[in-house]
Amino acid sequence: RWGEALVLNLRLSEAKSISGHAYEMPFPDYIVADEPGIGWRQRRSTLQLLALMDGSSALQPLGPAHCGHDVIASEGDGAFSHWREPLTWGPSARSKLRFSLPGNLGLNKVLKLLAVVFPMVPRMGLVEYVHKPNKKAEDYDPDKRRRRKELYREMFFQTFPTVGVEPLLAQKPDETVEGVWYLWRASHHDEFNIELKPGELYEKRMPLAFRDFFGSFEQKGAILFPPPQSYAYYENKVALTRLFQKAGV
């Protein structure tokens, strides 16, 4: 990374000569790209392209960006376009990078090609809450919830790189960073040992325990998703009914 930017070291072996001075290669779909048509969508990409050419010790910025494919092919000299195929093409639509090189040199004169981009997602993290099964869970399988927790954890960590995120981790509220969006997931409604007062219903107290515990992770300015406050309605049909009535739903 360079600051908030994501730096991709592009594989030159994936670049193919298209026509004239133009080369083309696939590009990750999670980065905002120019879209064909009219209006502002034609210039959505913020990608910057830099090349290290043979015989040089410094990266050279390429450009201009957002060029038409005919210009890249006929004039070249560093002109490029980061674009995606129309969404109307359906799931097969992909993002691509079409570019030319300084002085219209051949691809064999490029030692390194870097793309500097800004991912669509904000800074993100994950609340790493260590589950300790309560007495009820220990009665039938003390490790069941923990295994489920680990499964979802692995799914999160496979997804983060796909959208260009290097997640920040927090196990305690004071480990969070202001302004960062943290994902979290409770493995089950028996996540906590809740001491009930005489006459108090577990189903009513349990959602509030979720709300209060995970809400404490926002005390330094972090943002949790889903909002912990929404868990006040978890398995609370009475409170949900009142909420729907108040909203006119």
C-alpha positions in Angstrom: 0.0 0.0 0.0 0.9 3.6 -0.5 -1.1 5.4 2.1 -4.8 4.6 1.5 -4.0 3.4 -2.0 -3.7 -0.2 -3.1 -0.7 -0.9 -5.4 -0.9 -3.8 -7.8 2.1 -5.3 -9.4 0.6 -6.3 -12.8 1.6 -9.6 -14.5 3.0 -8.6 -17.8 2.5 -12.2 -19.1 -1.3 -11.5 -19.0 -1.0 -8.5 -21.4 -1.9 -9.2 -25.0 -1.3 -7.1 -28.1 -4.8 -5.9 -29.4 -4.2 -3.5 -32.3 -1.7 -0.9 -33.2 0.1 0.3 -30.1 -2.6 -1.1 -27.7 -2.2 -3.9 -25.2 -4.9 -5.3 -23.0 -5.1 -7.4 -19.8 -7.7 -8.4 -17.2 -8.1 -6.3 -14.1 -9.8 -7.0 -10.7 -13.5 -6.4 -10.8 -13.6 -4.8 -7.3 -11.9 -1.6 -8.5 -14.2 1.1 -9.9 -13.7 1.4 -13.7 -14.9 3.5 -16.5 -18.1 2.3 -18.1 -19.2 2.7 -21.7 -22.0 5.1 -22.4 -22.5 8.8 -21.7 -22.1 11.0 -18.7 -19.9 10.7 -15.6 -19.7 6.9 -15.7 -17.2 7.2 -18.6 -14.6 8.6 -16.2 -15.2 6.7 -12.9 -11.7 5.1 -12.7 -9.1 6.7 -10.4 -6.4 4.3 -11.6 -2.8 5.6 -12.1 -0.4 3.5 -14.2 3.3 3.5 -13.8 6.0 1.7 -15.7 9.6 0.9 -15.0 11.3 0.7 -18.4 14.4 -1.1 -19.4 17.5 1.2 -18.8 15.7 3.4 -16.3 15.8 3.4 -12.5 12.6 5.4 -11.9 9.0 4.7 -12.4 7.4 6.6 -15.2 3.7 7.6 -15.0 1.6 6.7 -18.1 -1.2 8.8 -19.5 -3.5 10.3 -20.3 -6.1 8.1 -18.7 -9.7 7.6 -19.9 -8.6 7.5 -23.6 -10.7 6.0 -26.3 -9.5 2.7 -27.6 -8.9 4.0 -31.1 -6.6 6.7 -29.6 -4.6 4.1 -27.6 -4.2 2.0 -30.7 -3.3 4.8 -33.2 -1.4 7.3 -31.1 -0.4 5.3 -28.0 2.6 6.8 -26.1 1.3 5.9 -22.7 -2.4 6.5 -23.2 -4.6 4.0 -21.4 -8.1 3.2 -20.3 -9.3 1.2 -17.2 -12.8 0.1 -18.2 -15.4 -2.6 -17.6 -17.7 -4.4 -20.1 -21.3 -3.2 -19.9 -23.3 -4.5 -17.0 -26.0 -5.5 -19.5 -23.6 -8.4 -20.5 -24.5 -10.0 -17.2 -22.2 -12.1 -14.9 -19.7 -12.5 -17.7 -18.9 -8.8 -17.8 -15.3 -8.1 -16.7 -12.9 -5.2 -16.0 -9.9 -4.7 -18.3 -6.9 -2.4 -18.7 -6.0 -1.3 -22.2 -2.8 0.6 -22.4 0.2 1.7 -24.6 3.8 2.4 -23.6 6.0 5.5 -23.6 7.5 6.0 -27.0 5.4 3.1 -28.2 8.1 0.7 -27.2 7.4 -3.0 -27.1 6.2 -4.9 -24.1 9.7 -6.6 -23.8 11.1 -3.2 -22.8 9.0 -3.1 -19.6 10.5 -4.3 -16.4 7.6 -3.6 -14.1 4.0 -2.2 -14.5 2.2 -0.9 -11.4 -1.4 0.2 -11.0 -2.2 2.5 -8.1 -5.9 2.3 -7.2 -8.4 3.2 -4.5 -10.7 0.3 -3.5 -14.5 0.9 -3.4 -14.7 -0.1 0.3 -13.7 1.9 3.3 -11.1 0.8 5.8 -12.5 -2.3 7.4 -11.8 -4.7 10.3 -13.1 -7.7 12.2 -14.1 -8.1 15.8 -12.3 -11.2 16.9 -14.5 -12.2 19.8 -13.3 -15.4 21.5 -16.3 -17.5 22.2 -16.5 -19.3 25.5 -19.4 -21.8 25.5 -21.8 -21.4 28.4 -23.1 -24.3 30.6 -25.9 -25.1 28.1 -23.4 -25.5 25.2 -21.1 -27.6 27.3 -23.9 -30.1 28.0 -24.1 -31.2 24.4 -21.0 -30.1 22.6 -18.5 -27.6 24.1 -16.7 -27.0 20.8 -19.7 -26.8 18.4 -20.0 -23.0 18.6 -16.3 -22.4 18.4 -16.0 -24.5 15.3 -18.8 -22.5 13.7 -17.1 -19.3 14.7 -13.9 -20.4 13.1 -15.7 -21.4 9.9 -17.2 -17.9 9.5 -13.8 -16.3 10.4 -12.2 -18.1 7.5 -15.0 -17.0 5.1 -14.4 -13.4 6.2 -10.6 -13.7 5.6 -11.2 -15.2 2.1 -13.5 -12.3 1.2 -11.4 -9.4 2.5 -8.6 -9.7 -0.2 -11.3 -10.1 -2.9 -12.5 -6.5 -2.3 -9.0 -5.1 -1.7 -9.1 -5.0 2.1 -6.4 -5.6 4.7 -8.5 -5.9 7.8 -7.7 -4.5 11.2 -8.4 -6.9 14.0 -9.8 -6.1 17.4 -10.4 -8.5 20.4 -11.2 -5.7 22.9 -13.0 -2.4 22.6 -9.9 -0.3 23.2 -8.2 -2.0 20.2 -10.5 -0.4 17.6 -9.6 2.5 15.4 -11.8 5.5 14.9 -13.6 5.6 11.6 -12.9 2.0 10.7 -15.9 -0.3 9.8 -15.7 -3.6 11.7 -17.7 -6.7 10.8 -18.7 -9.0 13.7 -20.7 -12.1 14.1 -22.1 -13.8 17.2 -22.1 -17.5 16.7 -25.3 -18.2 18.6 -27.8 -16.8 21.1 -25.9 -18.8 23.8 -22.8 -16.6 23.3 -22.9 -15.3 26.9 -23.5 -16.5 30.4 -26.3 -14.2 31.5 -27.2 -13.9 35.1 -30.9 -13.4 35.3 -32.7 -11.5 38.0 -35.8 -13.2 39.6 -38.7 -13.1 37.2 -36.4 -11.9 34.3 -36.9 -13.6 30.9 -33.7 -14.9 29.2 -35.2 -14.1 25.7 -35.7 -10.5 26.7 -32.3 -10.0 28.5 -30.1 -11.8 25.9 -30.6 -9.4 23.0 -29.6 -6.5 25.3 -26.4 -8.3 26.3 -25.5 -8.5 22.6 -26.2 -4.9 22.1 -24.3 -3.7 25.1 -21.2 -5.9 24.6 -20.6 -5.3 20.9 -21.8 -1.7 21.2 -18.8 -1.1 23.5 -16.5 -1.6 20.5 -17.9 1.7 19.1 -16.8 3.8 22.1 -13.7 5.0 20.4 -15.4 6.0 17.1 -15.3 2.7 15.3 -18.4 1.6 13.3 -19.7 -1.9 13.6 -21.8 -3.6 11.0 -24.5 -4.8 11.6 -25.2 -2.0 14.1 -25.1 -3.5 17.6 -28.2 -1.5 18.5 -30.3 -3.5 16.1 -29.7 -6.6 18.3 -32.1 -5.2 20.9 -34.7 -6.8 18.6 -33.0 -10.1 18.2 -35.6 -12.9 18.8 -37.8 -10.2 20.5 -41.1 -10.5 18.6 -42.9 -8.1 20.9 -40.3 -5.3 20.4 -40.2 -6.0 16.7 -44.0 -5.7 16.5 -44.0 -2.4 18.3 -41.2 -1.2 15.9 -43.2 -2.1 12.8 -46.3 -0.5 14.2 -44.5 2.7 15.0 -43.0 2.7 11.5 -46.4 2.0 9.9 -45.2 -1.2 8.4 
